Amino acid sequence: MTYIIDFEQPMPLKIICENEREERTQLLYTLLNTYIAEVPCYRQFGLDQSFLSMPINVAKSMLVSAVADAIGKFIPDLRIEKIGFAVDPNRPDKLSPRIEVVDNESES
């Protein structure tokens, strides 16, 4: 099963999900929108934010690495298929990632 998180399309937080796909997408979105040390009592959950304030090309690579590390650590049964970035000509300094992951268990 493929899950896509597009940061150009905000996702509302749902407490009760209707199916497994919605639940997995919600977990992935929450992980990728949380910075390390932001969650009390679970400080290691989230993305490393060291890419902030870096030049855009460096920030892209660091963000890809942070996403890979976070998914590998917290949702290890997902595999990153593709990470792209939307480009806004009016805001060249803004990163808007689009992350596509695949559930490894559904492929077997």
C-alpha positions as CSV (number, residue, x, y, z in Angstrom):
1,M,0.0,0.0,0.0
2,T,1.3,3.5,-0.9
3,Y,1.0,6.5,1.4
4,I,1.6,10.0,0.3
5,I,2.2,13.0,2.5
6,D,2.1,16.3,0.7
7,F,3.0,19.3,2.8
8,E,1.2,21.6,0.3
9,Q,-2.1,19.9,1.4
10,P,-2.5,20.1,5.2
11,M,-4.1,17.1,6.9
12,P,-6.6,17.6,9.8
13,L,-5.8,15.6,12.9
14,K,-8.2,12.7,13.5
15,I,-8.5,11.1,16.8
16,I,-10.5,8.1,15.5
17,C,-9.5,6.8,12.1
18,E,-12.0,4.8,9.9
19,N,-9.5,2.3,8.5
20,E,-5.9,1.1,8.7
21,R,-4.8,3.2,5.7
22,E,-6.1,6.4,7.3
23,E,-4.5,5.5,10.6
24,R,-1.1,4.9,8.9
25,T,-1.3,8.1,7.0
26,Q,-2.2,10.0,10.2
27,L,0.8,8.4,12.0
28,L,3.2,9.3,9.2
29,Y,1.9,12.9,8.9
30,T,2.2,13.3,12.7
31,L,5.7,12.0,12.7
32,L,6.8,14.2,9.9
33,N,5.2,17.3,11.4
34,T,6.8,16.8,14.9
35,Y,10.3,18.0,15.8
36,I,12.5,16.0,18.1
37,A,11.9,17.1,21.8
38,E,8.5,18.5,21.0
39,V,6.5,15.7,22.6
40,P,6.7,15.6,26.4
41,C,7.7,12.1,27.8
42,Y,8.7,11.0,24.3
43,R,11.4,13.5,23.4
44,Q,13.1,11.3,20.7
45,F,9.9,11.2,18.6
46,G,9.9,13.3,15.4
47,L,12.3,14.9,12.9
48,D,15.7,16.2,13.6
49,Q,15.3,20.0,12.9
50,S,19.0,20.8,12.2
51,F,18.1,21.5,8.5
52,L,16.4,24.8,9.6
53,S,18.4,27.9,8.6
54,M,20.6,26.0,6.2
55,P,21.0,26.9,2.5
56,I,18.2,25.4,0.5
57,N,20.2,22.7,-1.2
58,V,21.8,21.6,2.0
59,A,18.4,21.7,3.8
60,K,16.9,19.5,1.2
61,S,19.5,16.7,1.7
62,M,19.3,17.1,5.5
63,L,15.5,16.9,5.4
64,V,15.6,13.7,3.2
65,S,18.0,12.2,5.7
66,A,15.9,13.3,8.7
67,V,12.8,11.8,7.1
68,A,14.6,8.5,6.3
69,D,15.9,8.3,9.9
70,A,12.5,9.0,11.5
71,I,10.6,6.6,9.4
72,G,13.2,3.9,9.9
73,K,13.1,4.4,13.6
74,F,9.4,4.8,14.3
75,I,7.6,3.1,11.3
76,P,10.2,0.6,10.1
77,D,7.7,-1.4,8.0
78,L,7.4,1.6,5.6
79,R,9.9,2.1,2.8
80,I,10.5,5.5,1.2
81,E,9.6,5.4,-2.4
82,K,10.2,9.0,-3.4
83,I,10.8,12.4,-1.8
84,G,10.2,15.5,-3.9
85,F,9.9,19.2,-3.3
86,A,7.3,21.6,-4.7
87,V,8.9,24.9,-5.9
88,D,7.2,28.2,-5.3
89,P,8.8,30.9,-7.5
90,N,7.5,33.5,-5.0
91,R,9.1,31.7,-2.0
92,P,12.3,30.0,-3.2
93,D,13.5,29.6,0.4
94,K,10.4,27.4,1.4
95,L,10.7,23.6,1.4
96,S,7.4,21.9,0.6
97,P,8.2,18.2,0.6
98,R,6.0,15.5,-1.0
99,I,6.8,12.1,0.5
100,E,5.7,8.8,-0.9
101,V,6.2,5.6,1.1
102,V,5.2,2.0,0.6
103,D,4.2,-0.6,3.2
104,N,6.7,-3.4,3.0
105,E,4.3,-5.9,4.4
106,S,1.7,-5.5,1.7
107,E,4.4,-6.4,-1.0
108,S,5.1,-9.8,0.4
